[in-house]
């Protein structure tokens, strides 16, 4: 019998919580910058960050628990980098 529970909607952080996690992240300030930008919500518990920064685009994804994933894409469909915050 599989006892692994699938995460429900309440298992993902809300937008305000995600923004707070990003603002509180130590580092070079990119996460804080992302937190202060306009976001466009998607149906999969993620947000597209508007505008791009230096040609790079960003997506913020809620992850079950108290973390978020930031996905960075370079211009022209180049490389993709992602990291967890929280």
C-alpha positions in Angstrom: 0.0 0.0 0.0 1.4 3.4 -1.0 1.4 5.7 2.0 3.0 8.7 0.2 0.6 11.6 0.3 0.3 13.9 -2.6 0.7 17.5 -1.7 -2.6 19.4 -1.5 -3.2 23.1 -2.2 -2.5 24.0 1.4 1.0 22.4 1.3 2.3 25.2 -1.0 3.3 28.6 0.2 1.1 31.6 -0.7 2.4 34.4 -2.9 3.0 36.7 0.1 5.0 33.9 1.9 7.0 33.3 -1.3 7.9 36.9 -1.7 8.9 37.1 2.0 11.2 34.0 1.5 12.8 35.7 -1.5 13.3 39.0 0.4 14.9 37.3 3.3 17.3 35.3 1.2 21.0 36.2 1.8 23.1 36.7 -1.3 23.6 39.2 -4.1 20.1 40.7 -4.0 18.6 38.9 -7.0 16.0 37.1 -4.9 15.0 40.4 -3.2 14.7 42.1 -6.7 12.5 39.2 -7.9 10.3 39.6 -4.8 9.7 43.2 -5.6 8.7 42.8 -9.3 5.3 42.2 -10.9 4.4 38.5 -11.2 1.9 36.8 -13.5 0.3 33.7 -12.0 0.1 30.4 -13.8 -2.2 27.5 -13.0 0.7 25.2 -11.8 1.5 27.2 -8.6 4.2 29.2 -10.3 4.7 32.8 -11.3 6.4 34.5 -14.3 8.4 37.5 -13.2 7.9 40.7 -15.2 10.1 42.3 -16.4 13.2 40.4 -17.6 16.5 41.4 -16.1 19.4 41.8 -18.5 17.6 39.6 -21.0 17.2 36.8 -18.6 13.7 35.6 -17.7 12.6 34.2 -14.3 9.9 31.9 -13.0 9.2 31.4 -9.3 7.7 28.0 -8.5 6.1 27.0 -5.2 7.4 23.8 -3.8 5.6 21.7 -1.2 6.8 22.7 2.3 8.5 26.1 3.0 10.6 26.6 -0.1 10.4 27.9 -3.6 12.4 27.2 -6.8 13.7 30.0 -8.9 14.2 29.2 -12.6 16.4 31.5 -14.7 16.5 31.3 -18.5 19.2 33.1 -20.6 18.2 35.1 -23.7 17.5 33.3 -26.9 16.5 30.0 -25.3 19.9 29.4 -23.9 20.8 27.7 -20.6 18.4 27.1 -17.7 19.5 27.4 -14.1 17.4 26.7 -11.1 17.9 26.8 -7.3 15.9 26.4 -4.1 15.2 29.2 -1.6 14.0 28.5 1.9 
